[in-house]
Amino acid sequence: MDMELWYTEKQTPDHGITSKIRRTLYHEQTDFQSMDVIETKTFGRMLVLDGMVMTTDEDEFVYHEMLTHVGMFTHPNPKKVLVVGGGDGGAIREVLKHPSVEKAVLCEIDGRVIDVSREYFPAIAGALSDERVDIQVADGIQHIEAHKGEYDVILVDSTEPVGPAVGLFQKPFYQGIYDALKPDGIMVAQTESPWFNRDLIAQVYQDISSIFPVARLYTASIPTYPSGLWSFTLGSKGKDPLSVDVSEIPELETKYFQPELFHALFKLPRFVEVLTQGEK
Amino acid sequence: MDMELWYTEKQTPDHGITSKIRRTLYHEQTDFQSMDVIETKTFGRMLVLDGMVMTTDEDEFVYHEMLTHVGMFTHPNPKKVLVVGGGDGGAIREVLKHPSVEKAVLCEIDGRVIDVSREYFPAIAGALSDERVDIQVADGIQHIEAHKGEYDVILVDSTEPVGPAVGLFQKPFYQGIYDALKPDGIMVAQTESPWFNRDLIAQVYQDISSIFPVARLYTASIPTYPSGLWSFTLGSKGKDPLSVDVSEIPELETKYFQPELFHALFKLPRFVEVLTQGEK
């Protein structure tokens, strides 16, 4: 009888998920983080950075669709898009589903994430070979400082707020994004769990509200992320997503997002909505 | 140094949650199931039946509010309400927040769940002492057969579809509920995870659609339940929840439900909506 291998992520010091794995596929200590690829029985292949699940075959569609399409459909005509982080390529894949896009820049600090994703997650990373994609292995904070007023949409597809991603949850970074956006530009950032990261969500919402004329919070169900509920924070220099005419949103090939979900996303459970009102 | 105790629930054969516990508080093998009360660091006290989390101090509000208020606010004037299962009393607590309610019947097959909940979960079970509550320690299927045309709202607060609750997920039970409801009656059942129980949800939705003129599916985020996303299926002999005027819903003291969430609940992610269309 083979031994049973289980991967356990402590999502908080006292709680986590545990998943049976068929085999470990890859391990590397990159210049920035520890990186593992494992094959789980329930969620397929799983990319793990610094011990935390980043993406899995089975539920990656939720995170990548929901990070991308809400902001992209709020913008009237997104041509030039930046993804900060997101080396697995999933957000870029979703960005490229929008025919208006002429250029999609991926700015990922750890080039090894890109290489390993291409090898082990071709369904996620495959779009990185599209000719509209410009891959920059570089620091996202420096990139936005060097590209003022250039982007229509900027998506922040960061790891958790530890290690290389700490600066991506701080106010100066959001100000930098504001400056890197065109006058009607829109940003969306992944902003952790409404169950486990309430202080962070409230702080980021306050920071983005203080910089952008429009700030909105929404959530999605991601079973391999802490608590299974994940939040995204949108900042807009132009259009408010609440004023989007849903009948004008074209159908894309998606598994989670659909046009009729668009406005419902901003109706939040009370314990989540209070995070936008300065409570925690 | 004390040993570390962790409770692990395999929510599928190959995936689950694990939670550090301060101590075990109670264990009993009842006539129907194994019952444990443990104190976790992240979610407070946790009631575990047959090894599966039923409720916790920290996230119980979601399940109990969302099982209860959607159906209760769809009904124009719910006076007599039945909860099948739900021995912890949480659904009854929410039912009693509606001033129209004259009688709330709890029909729980395992009286020990009621006793232990009263002792270890007073904030959840306390409402069971309200004078409007009629506690029946009995089989839910037999109860509904003996009470035809009596109820305005019936809530099915069952355990998972194994052991004593198997019959509560089958079509004859839903037909029995239909018969136990008054002409404008409404039922809501907890119907498991859209990630892990797709066949079951599709089957239950089809069964309820074939019996009730109106069937609706909605979801809520419950971190200690499998996948973190939970589904509820509503059947109505009268009003369609989609036709409820939200401006007429009074504010209750709730932490998850709020009136402006009401219609948004029925806008489903595409991978969930297909379950209502015969796909899986």
Chai-1 contact restraints between the chains, C-beta under 6 A:
chainA,res_idxA,chainB,res_idxB,connection_type,confidence,min_distance_angstrom,max_distance_angstrom,comment,restraint_id
A,T12,B,T42,contact,1.0,0.0,6.0,A-B,restraint_1
A,D14,B,K20,contact,1.0,0.0,6.0,A-B,restraint_2
A,D14,B,K41,contact,1.0,0.0,6.0,A-B,restraint_3
A,D14,B,T42,contact,1.0,0.0,6.0,A-B,restraint_4
A,H15,B,S19,contact,1.0,0.0,6.0,A-B,restraint_5
A,H15,B,T42,contact,1.0,0.0,6.0,A-B,restraint_6
A,G16,B,T18,contact,1.0,0.0,6.0,A-B,restraint_7
A,I17,B,I17,contact,1.0,0.0,6.0,A-B,restraint_8
A,T18,B,G16,contact,1.0,0.0,6.0,A-B,restraint_9
A,T18,B,T18,contact,1.0,0.0,6.0,A-B,restraint_10
A,S19,B,H15,contact,1.0,0.0,6.0,A-B,restraint_11
A,K20,B,D14,contact,1.0,0.0,6.0,A-B,restraint_12
A,K41,B,D14,contact,1.0,0.0,6.0,A-B,restraint_13
A,T42,B,T12,contact,1.0,0.0,6.0,A-B,restraint_14
A,T42,B,D14,contact,1.0,0.0,6.0,A-B,restraint_15
A,T42,B,H15,contact,1.0,0.0,6.0,A-B,restraint_16
A,W195,B,P223,contact,1.0,0.0,6.0,A-B,restraint_17
A,S221,B,L229,contact,1.0,0.0,6.0,A-B,restraint_18
A,P223,B,W195,contact,1.0,0.0,6.0,A-B,restraint_19
A,P223,B,S227,contact,1.0,0.0,6.0,A-B,restraint_20
A,P223,B,G228,contact,1.0,0.0,6.0,A-B,restraint_21
A,S227,B,P223,contact,1.0,0.0,6.0,A-B,restraint_22
A,S227,B,G228,contact,1.0,0.0,6.0,A-B,restraint_23
A,G228,B,P223,contact,1.0,0.0,6.0,A-B,restraint_24
A,G228,B,S227,contact,1.0,0.0,6.0,A-B,restraint_25
A,G228,B,G228,contact,1.0,0.0,6.0,A-B,restraint_26
A,L229,B,S221,contact,1.0,0.0,6.0,A-B,restraint_27
A,K255,B,R270,contact,1.0,0.0,6.0,A-B,restraint_28
A,K255,B,F271,contact,1.0,0.0,6.0,A-B,restraint_29
A,Y256,B,P269,contact,1.0,0.0,6.0,A-B,restraint_30
A,Q258,B,R270,contact,1.0,0.0,6.0,A-B,restraint_31
A,E260,B,K267,contact,1.0,0.0,6.0,A-B,restraint_32
A,L261,B,K267,contact,1.0,0.0,6.0,A-B,restraint_33
A,A264,B,A264,contact,1.0,0.0,6.0,A-B,restraint_34
A,A264,B,K267,contact,1.0,0.0,6.0,A-B,restraint_35
A,K267,B,E260,contact,1.0,0.0,6.0,A-B,restraint_36
A,K267,B,L261,contact,1.0,0.0,6.0,A-B,restraint_37
A,K267,B,A264,contact,1.0,0.0,6.0,A-B,restraint_38
A,P269,B,Y256,contact,1.0,0.0,6.0,A-B,restraint_39
A,R270,B,K255,contact,1.0,0.0,6.0,A-B,restraint_40
A,R270,B,Q258,contact,1.0,0.0,6.0,A-B,restraint_41
A,F271,B,K255,contact,1.0,0.0,6.0,A-B,restraint_42
